[in-house]
Amino acid sequence: MVTKPHWSMGETPERVITSMEDVEVCIDVEVKRFRVGIRRGGQGLTFKCTDGSSRRIRKEVEKAGKGAYHAFDYFTQEAVIMAPESILPLTEYKEQSVDKDNRGGP
């Protein structure tokens, strides 16, 4: 019996990959970056985004389009909005990576 990797997952997988040609690589790009306000958590041991910052992050992720998400740059205290630029088959991505490595230079 195979168990679900997480309780929130469905009973059946959306997609079953049986071949390397079916594996895809999503190349993401930074869409936007902005400073956010933070506050102490309820117990005072963690930091969280303020309610206003959370609303702005959600709005910007929605504006960036399907597949967009946010990350947090702790060094600069900025929200970073990322979105998929392209999706390539793994074999094509591998070929592009090898081509870049063989070009040389910086």
Rosetta silent file (secondary structure, phi, psi, omega in degrees, C-alpha in Angstrom):
SEQUENCE: MVTKPHWSMGETPERVITSMEDVEVCIDVEVKRFRVGIRRGGQGLTFKCTDGSSRRIRKEVEKAGKGAYHAFDYFTQEAVIMAPESILPLTEYKEQSVDKDNRGGP
SCORE:     score description
SCORE:     0.000 S_00000001
   1 L     0.000  135.153  178.757    0.000    0.000    0.000 S_00000001
   2 L  -101.583  129.707  178.822    1.264    3.462   -0.925 S_00000001
   3 L   -95.943  158.246  178.335    0.495    6.294    1.467 S_00000001
   4 L   -70.586  142.871  179.685   -0.054    9.919    0.562 S_00000001
   5 L   -70.000  -20.227 -179.229    3.025   12.127    1.039 S_00000001
   6 L  -153.571  147.575 -177.097    0.902   14.738    2.842 S_00000001
   7 L   -60.352  -26.373 -176.256   -2.575   14.786    4.381 S_00000001
   8 L   -81.594   -6.546 -178.458   -3.699   17.546    1.994 S_00000001
   9 L   -76.049  153.822  176.879   -3.013   15.441   -1.116 S_00000001
  10 L   -72.106  170.551 -179.000   -5.798   13.764   -3.076 S_00000001
  11 L   -70.027  -32.635  179.566   -6.390   10.026   -3.048 S_00000001
  12 L  -120.917  145.919 -179.589   -5.041    9.599   -6.582 S_00000001
  13 L   -69.207  150.485  176.847   -2.101   11.440   -8.165 S_00000001
  14 L   -71.361  -30.972 -174.704   -2.769   14.079  -10.796 S_00000001
  15 L  -151.267  136.971  176.273    0.034   12.732  -12.950 S_00000001
  16 L  -114.297  122.007 -178.048    2.175    9.592  -12.993 S_00000001
  17 L   -99.715  122.226 -179.108    5.612    9.973  -14.565 S_00000001
  18 L  -119.008   -2.740 -177.694    7.044    6.789  -16.013 S_00000001
  19 L  -140.607  148.369  179.241    9.606    8.198  -18.432 S_00000001
  20 H   -62.466  -28.473  179.500   12.375   10.791  -18.244 S_00000001
  21 H   -66.663  -19.336 -179.469   10.828   12.564  -21.248 S_00000001
  22 H   -86.291  -10.214 -179.410    7.779   13.335  -19.085 S_00000001
  23 L   -79.483  132.761 -179.515    9.802   15.244  -16.466 S_00000001
  24 E  -117.300  149.071  177.621    9.567   19.015  -16.823 S_00000001
  25 E  -115.059  125.775  179.149   11.770   21.782  -15.448 S_00000001
  26 E   -98.221  122.178  179.405   10.144   25.082  -14.539 S_00000001
  27 E  -100.403  115.666 -176.668   12.450   28.072  -14.903 S_00000001
  28 E  -100.163  151.047  176.294   11.331   30.907  -12.625 S_00000001
  29 E  -127.997  153.695  176.293   12.209   34.590  -12.785 S_00000001
  30 E   -77.003  125.138 -178.827   11.953   37.374  -10.253 S_00000001
  31 E   -95.623  -42.500 -176.598    8.989   39.584  -11.123 S_00000001
  32 E  -155.491  154.660  178.852    9.026   42.057   -8.271 S_00000001
  33 E  -142.912  131.831  179.168   10.771   42.752   -4.979 S_00000001
  34 E  -151.857  151.490 -179.087    9.576   45.064   -2.221 S_00000001
  35 E   -73.563  141.589 -179.843   10.226   45.727    1.450 S_00000001
  36 L  -125.030  152.201  176.276    7.648   44.383    3.898 S_00000001
  37 L   -85.187  144.138  178.351    6.765   45.218    7.473 S_00000001
  38 E  -125.166  161.615  177.780    7.136   42.498   10.083 S_00000001
  39 E  -140.748  163.515  175.857    5.827   41.981   13.619 S_00000001
  40 E   -73.878  145.811  176.155    6.519   39.584   16.470 S_00000001
  41 L   -71.285  176.649 -176.329    4.453   36.396   16.594 S_00000001
  42 L   -56.275  -39.070 -179.913    2.002   35.596   19.403 S_00000001
  43 L   -90.297   -6.279  179.055    4.630   34.066   21.692 S_00000001
  44 L    82.388    5.320 -177.165    7.253   36.656   20.791 S_00000001
  45 L  -100.409  -14.264 -178.640    9.672   34.058   19.443 S_00000001
  46 L  -124.991  166.356  174.515    8.959   34.396   15.735 S_00000001
  47 E  -115.889  143.485  178.680    8.496   37.198   13.237 S_00000001
  48 E  -134.247  159.696  174.539    5.576   37.420   10.814 S_00000001
  49 E   -69.764  146.974  174.899    4.528   39.781    8.070 S_00000001
  50 L   -66.969  164.723  179.863    2.086   42.473    9.140 S_00000001
  51 H   -59.920  -42.104  178.317   -1.493   42.137    7.915 S_00000001
  52 H   -62.994  -41.320  178.268   -0.922   44.911    5.370 S_00000001
  53 H   -64.357  -41.392  179.676    2.249   43.251    4.077 S_00000001
  54 H   -62.097  -42.215  178.103    0.455   39.915    3.754 S_00000001
  55 H   -62.598  -42.560 -179.211   -2.336   41.539    1.716 S_00000001
  56 H   -65.245  -41.319  178.908    0.197   43.222   -0.561 S_00000001
  57 H   -60.817  -48.265  179.363    2.108   39.953   -1.071 S_00000001
  58 H   -59.292  -42.257 -179.828   -1.092   38.083   -1.993 S_00000001
  59 H   -62.674  -45.211 -178.308   -2.117   40.878   -4.391 S_00000001
  60 H   -68.520  -36.482  177.222    1.276   40.923   -6.129 S_00000001
  61 H   -64.897  -43.096  178.642    1.397   37.114   -6.441 S_00000001
  62 H   -62.796  -40.535  179.561   -2.071   37.137   -8.002 S_00000001
  63 H   -65.589  -31.761 -177.711   -1.014   39.921  -10.383 S_00000001
  64 H   -70.640  -19.447  173.793    2.096   37.933  -11.437 S_00000001
  65 L   107.340 -176.671 -176.478   -0.115   35.178  -12.854 S_00000001
  66 L   -62.271  135.187  178.121   -0.590   31.444  -12.724 S_00000001
  67 L    84.503   -2.365 -179.419    2.140   29.523  -10.944 S_00000001
  68 L   -74.135  155.604  178.982    3.531   32.626   -9.221 S_00000001
  69 E  -154.457  174.248  177.488    4.659   32.460   -5.611 S_00000001
  70 E  -123.759  154.154  173.612    6.616   34.493   -3.098 S_00000001
  71 E  -129.435  167.201 -178.598    9.818   33.955   -1.178 S_00000001
  72 E  -121.344  125.437  175.986   11.285   36.051    1.599 S_00000001
  73 E   -92.110  100.523 -174.394   14.745   37.592    1.462 S_00000001
  74 L   -67.492  -30.261 -177.709   15.640   37.710    5.149 S_00000001
  75 L   -65.769  -42.592 -177.438   18.819   39.722    4.621 S_00000001
  76 L  -101.639   -3.305 -177.882   17.037   42.677    3.020 S_00000001
  77 L    57.297   49.987 -179.228   13.597   42.056    4.620 S_00000001
  78 E  -124.136  146.747  169.783   11.939   41.979    1.204 S_00000001
  79 E   -86.469  136.286 -179.591    9.228   39.867   -0.360 S_00000001
  80 E  -117.805  117.851 -179.473   10.339   38.436   -3.697 S_00000001
  81 E   -92.085  123.799 -179.065    7.610   37.590   -6.213 S_00000001
  82 E  -116.388  147.541  178.103    8.602   34.762   -8.558 S_00000001
  83 E  -144.356  150.055  178.703    6.772   33.496  -11.645 S_00000001
  84 E   -67.022  131.203  176.378    7.433   30.759  -14.195 S_00000001
  85 E   -92.339  -43.155  179.344    9.211   32.036  -17.285 S_00000001
  86 E  -156.931  158.373  176.389    9.248   28.764  -19.197 S_00000001
  87 E  -124.506  122.798 -177.070    8.726   25.046  -18.759 S_00000001
  88 E  -121.001  148.367  169.803   11.118   22.720  -20.586 S_00000001
  89 E   -62.582  147.594 -176.655   11.393   18.951  -20.826 S_00000001
  90 H   -55.906  -40.157 -178.988   14.280   17.721  -18.671 S_00000001
  91 H   -62.896  -40.459  179.442   16.236   16.486  -21.706 S_00000001
  92 H   -69.684  -40.281  177.774   16.043   19.918  -23.391 S_00000001
  93 H   -61.429  -42.003  179.469   16.995   21.697  -20.148 S_00000001
  94 H   -62.766  -42.884  178.687   19.985   19.391  -19.763 S_00000001
  95 H   -62.083  -41.921  178.894   21.144   20.142  -23.317 S_00000001
  96 H   -64.394  -39.455  179.778   20.886   23.912  -22.689 S_00000001
  97 H   -65.026  -40.309  179.091   22.871   23.582  -19.450 S_00000001
  98 H   -66.848  -40.538  177.659   25.628   21.644  -21.212 S_00000001
  99 H   -61.188  -42.498  178.503   25.742   24.243  -23.999 S_00000001
 100 H   -63.463  -40.429 -179.756   26.155   27.053  -21.451 S_00000001
 101 H   -66.424  -32.820 -176.814   28.950   25.162  -19.671 S_00000001
 102 H   -82.713  -12.667  179.478   30.829   24.580  -22.937 S_00000001
 103 H   -70.803  -30.691 -178.384   30.759   28.243  -23.988 S_00000001
 104 L    76.744 -178.978  179.624   33.296   29.233  -21.381 S_00000001
 105 L    79.327  179.906 -178.391   33.804   32.716  -20.067 S_00000001
 106 L   -75.601    0.000    0.000   32.019   34.373  -17.138 S_00000001
